């Protein structure tokens, strides 16, 4: 059953559930954070409207910098501003930041732990017709490997806003990825959100499998949970919105309860969220796993729904993986 403590939307599985851009959640969160703290500044690499940093820029033009198409300069300037007491939010597309400026992020931000918040918008396959050059499918792997770097992947508008407000208050570097398309707003203003603390979306006395998801795939995992429930298969669905630091306690607890884990992410499986979960379980409680995501392939142009189907990121794929891993553990 759905975890009522999280106070999710009463339209959770209804067709008229509201859909909004997570990018707007970030933009509105940044504006609110900027009104509370004048140390907050924003920068972008010629992507003000696309990354929704324009809300902040319009209200605080003296605290906004347009660096142009120069992502290496974007984060290097941000690190310098952080060194002098500012709290910079640096926005671009995920394929360019951290894709193009990884070395500058590592050297000028992470080594000294400057509190720069790097926002990688238009991440994943959902960017659709932009094609392979703009589909950031490696950003989680690129950032979680850097010491001192926190990695956040919100799953709807409300989470993106809450994550932005929380990141602004933490004196550490962060990377947050955001998709391009609208997504169902399944959480509410009352749903808890804490960096490093996963949300357990469903409950069961006898669950047969743990499903761990992040980003757009969380709602897809909930749809899979609903379908599996109809077939008499109970699952625990966890929203792992923080990839680093990882909520190891929750992962190990429910892995022990189910002895079977399926992870799903809109990212390469190599080095991504599923890899992080696997690393924890391999040393603490090894179990049967299925890791869903982009299987060491590049993306291609297409409509988001077509690409999700092509790359195995649908509720049907999740349900199939759950049945597969349950069958394997029972051999």
C-alpha positions in Angstrom: 0.0 0.0 0.0 1.0 3.6 -0.5 2.9 5.1 2.5 0.4 7.6 3.9 3.0 9.2 6.1 4.4 10.9 3.0 1.1 12.6 2.2 1.4 12.0 -1.6 -1.1 13.6 -4.1 -4.6 12.3 -3.8 -4.5 12.1 -7.6 -1.5 9.7 -7.5 -2.8 7.2 -10.0 -5.5 9.3 -11.7 -5.3 10.4 -15.3 -5.8 14.1 -14.4 -2.8 14.2 -12.1 -1.0 17.6 -12.5 2.2 17.7 -14.6 4.8 20.4 -14.3 8.4 21.0 -15.2 11.1 20.1 -12.6 13.1 23.0 -14.1 10.3 25.3 -12.9 10.6 23.8 -9.5 14.3 24.7 -9.5 13.7 28.2 -10.8 11.0 29.0 -8.2 13.1 27.4 -5.5 16.1 29.5 -6.5 14.0 32.7 -6.5 12.7 31.9 -3.0 16.2 31.1 -1.7 17.6 34.3 -3.2 14.9 36.4 -1.4 16.0 34.8 1.9 19.8 35.0 1.4 21.6 37.8 -0.5 24.7 35.7 -0.8 23.1 33.6 -3.4 24.1 34.4 -7.0 23.3 32.7 -10.3 25.2 32.0 -13.5 24.4 30.4 -16.8 26.0 29.4 -20.1 23.6 31.1 -22.5 20.7 29.0 -21.3 18.8 31.4 -19.0 15.3 30.5 -20.1 16.0 26.8 -20.8 17.3 26.2 -17.3 14.7 28.5 -15.7 17.3 30.6 -14.0 15.5 33.6 -15.6 13.1 33.9 -12.6 16.1 34.7 -10.4 17.9 36.9 -13.1 14.8 39.0 -13.6 14.4 39.7 -9.9 18.1 40.1 -9.1 19.9 41.3 -12.2 22.9 42.5 -10.1 23.4 39.0 -8.8 23.2 37.2 -12.1 26.1 36.5 -14.6 25.7 35.4 -18.2 29.0 33.8 -19.2 28.0 32.8 -22.7 28.7 29.4 -24.3 31.7 28.7 -22.0 31.0 26.0 -19.4 34.6 25.9 -18.2 34.4 29.6 -17.4 30.9 29.1 -15.8 32.1 26.8 -13.0 35.5 28.5 -12.6 33.9 31.9 -12.1 31.4 30.3 -9.7 34.2 28.7 -7.7 35.9 32.1 -7.4 32.7 33.7 -6.2 32.2 30.9 -3.6 35.8 31.6 -2.4 34.7 35.1 -1.5 31.5 34.1 0.4 28.9 33.8 -2.3 26.6 30.8 -2.8 26.6 30.3 -6.6 24.1 28.3 -8.7 25.6 27.5 -12.1 23.2 26.2 -14.8 23.7 24.6 -18.1 22.7 21.4 -19.9 23.9 18.2 -18.3 25.8 17.1 -21.4 27.9 20.3 -21.1 28.1 20.7 -17.3 29.4 18.4 -15.9 30.0 16.9 -19.4 32.4 19.5 -20.9 33.8 21.1 -17.7 34.4 18.1 -15.5 38.1 19.0 -14.9 37.2 22.5 -13.8 34.5 21.1 -11.4 36.9 18.7 -9.9 39.9 21.1 -9.5 38.3 24.5 -8.8 35.2 23.4 -6.8 35.4 19.9 -5.3 39.0 19.8 -4.1 38.4 22.8 -1.7 34.8 21.9 -1.2 33.4 25.3 -2.4 29.6 25.5 -2.0 28.8 25.8 -5.8 25.5 24.2 -6.9 25.8 22.8 -10.4 22.5 22.4 -12.2 22.5 20.0 -15.2 19.2 20.5 -17.0 17.8 18.6 -20.0 19.4 15.4 -18.8 18.5 11.9 -20.0 16.8 10.5 -23.0 13.7 12.6 -22.4 15.3 15.5 -24.3 14.1 13.5 -27.3 14.6 15.0 -30.7 17.8 16.9 -29.6 19.5 13.6 -30.1 22.6 11.9 -28.9 24.8 15.1 -28.6 22.4 16.7 -26.0 21.3 13.6 -24.1 23.2 13.7 -20.8 23.3 10.0 -19.9 26.6 10.0 -18.0 26.3 12.9 -15.5 25.5 10.9 -12.4 28.6 8.7 -13.0 30.8 11.8 -13.7 29.8 13.6 -10.5 29.4 10.9 -7.9 33.0 9.8 -8.5 34.3 13.2 -7.4 35.1 13.5 -3.7 33.2 16.1 -1.7 30.4 16.3 -4.4 26.8 15.6 -3.4 24.5 14.3 -6.1 20.7 14.9 -6.2 18.1 13.7 -8.7 14.6 15.0 -7.8 11.5 13.2 -9.1 8.9 16.0 -9.6 8.4 19.7 -9.4 7.9 19.9 -5.6 11.1 17.9 -5.0 13.1 20.0 -7.3 12.0 23.1 -5.4 12.7 21.6 -2.0 16.1 20.3 -3.1 17.1 23.7 -4.3 16.1 25.4 -1.0 17.9 22.7 1.0 21.1 22.8 -1.2 21.2 26.6 -0.7 21.5 26.1 3.1 24.3 23.5 3.0 27.9 24.7 2.8 29.0 22.0 0.3 29.2 21.4 -3.5 26.2 19.9 -5.2 25.2 18.5 -8.6 21.5 18.3 -9.4 20.1 16.9 -12.6 16.8 17.9 -14.2 14.9 16.6 -17.1 13.4 18.6 -20.0 9.8 17.3 -20.1 6.9 17.8 -17.7 6.3 15.1 -15.2 3.4 14.1 -12.8 3.5 16.0 -9.5 2.9 13.0 -7.2 4.3 14.6 -4.0 2.8 17.5 -2.1 4.1 20.5 -0.1 3.8 18.3 3.0 5.8 15.4 1.6 9.1 15.2 3.6 12.4 15.9 1.7 15.8 15.7 3.3 19.2 15.4 1.5 20.6 11.9 1.9 17.3 10.4 3.2 15.4 8.2 0.8 11.6 8.2 0.7 9.8 4.9 1.1 6.8 5.3 -1.1 5.0 1.9 -0.6 4.7 -0.5 2.3 4.0 -4.2 2.7 4.3 -6.9 5.4 5.5 -9.4 2.8 7.2 -7.6 -0.1 8.8 -9.8 -2.7 11.1 -7.2 -4.3 12.6 -3.7 -3.6 12.3 -1.2 -6.5 14.8 1.7 -6.3 14.3 4.6 -8.7 15.3 8.2 -9.2 14.2 11.1 -11.3 11.4 10.5 -13.9 11.6 6.8 -13.3 10.1 7.1 -9.8 6.6 7.7 -11.1 7.1 4.9 -13.6 8.1 2.6 -10.7 4.9 3.5 -8.9 2.9 2.6 -12.0 4.7 -0.7 -12.1 4.0 -1.3 -8.4 0.3 -0.8 -9.1 0.4 -3.3 -12.0 2.3 -5.9 -9.9 -0.1 -5.4 -7.0 -3.0 -6.5 -9.3 -1.1 -9.7 -9.9 -0.6 -10.4 -6.2 3.1 -9.2 -6.1 3.9 -6.8 -3.3 6.9 -4.5 -3.7 8.6 -1.7 -1.9 9.2 1.4 -4.0 12.0 3.7 -2.8 12.6 7.2 -4.2 16.4 7.5 -4.1 16.5 11.3 -4.8 20.0 11.6 -3.3 22.6 9.4 -5.0 25.4 10.8 -2.9 25.4 10.6 0.1 23.5 7.4 -0.3 20.9 6.2 2.2 22.6 2.9 2.8 20.4 2.1 5.9 17.2 2.0 3.8 18.7 0.1 1.0 20.2 -2.6 3.2 17.0 -2.8 5.4 14.7 -3.5 2.5 17.2 -5.7 0.6 17.2 -8.0 3.7 13.4 -8.0 3.8 13.0 -8.8 0.1 16.2 -10.6 -1.0 15.6 -9.1 -4.5 16.3 -5.6 -5.9 15.4 -3.8 -9.1 16.9 -0.4 -9.9 15.7 1.9 -12.6 17.3 5.1 -13.9 17.3 7.3 -17.0 21.1 7.1 -17.2 23.9 4.7 -18.2 23.9 1.7 -15.9 27.7 1.9 -15.7 28.5 4.1 -12.8 25.0 5.3 -12.2 22.4 4.9 -9.3 22.1 1.1 -9.8 25.9 0.8 -9.5 25.8 2.8 -6.3 23.1 0.5 -4.8 25.0 -2.6 -6.0 28.3 -1.3 -4.4 26.5 -1.0 -1.0 24.8 -4.4 -1.2 27.9 -6.3 -2.5 29.8 -5.5 0.7 26.8 -5.6 3.2 24.1 -8.0 1.9 24.5 -9.4 -1.6 21.1 -10.2 -3.3 19.7 -10.9 -6.7 19.5 -7.7 -8.7 18.3 -6.3 -12.0 19.8 -2.9 -13.0 17.6 -1.1 -15.5 18.8 1.9 -17.5 20.7 2.7 -20.7 22.8 -0.5 -21.3 26.1 1.0 -22.5 24.5 2.5 -25.6 24.3 6.1 -26.9 20.9 7.8 -27.3 19.2 8.7 -30.5 16.5 11.1 -31.7 12.9 10.3 -31.0 9.9 11.1 -28.9 10.5 10.5 -25.1 7.9 7.7 -24.9 9.5 6.0 -28.0 12.9 6.3 -26.4 11.8 5.0 -23.0 10.3 1.9 -24.8 13.4 1.4 -27.0 15.8 1.6 -24.0 13.6 -0.5 -21.5 12.5 2.3 -19.2 8.7 1.6 -19.0 6.5 0.3 -16.2 6.2 -2.9 -18.2 10.0 -3.3 -18.3 10.1 -2.7 -14.5 7.4 -5.3 -13.8 9.2 -7.8 -16.1 12.4 -7.3 -14.2 10.7 -7.7 -10.9 9.2 -11.1 -11.9 12.6 -12.1 -13.3 14.5 -11.4 -10.2 11.9 -13.0 -7.9 12.0 -16.2 -10.0 15.8 -16.2 -9.8 15.9 -15.8 -6.0 13.4 -18.7 -5.6 15.5 -21.2 -7.6 
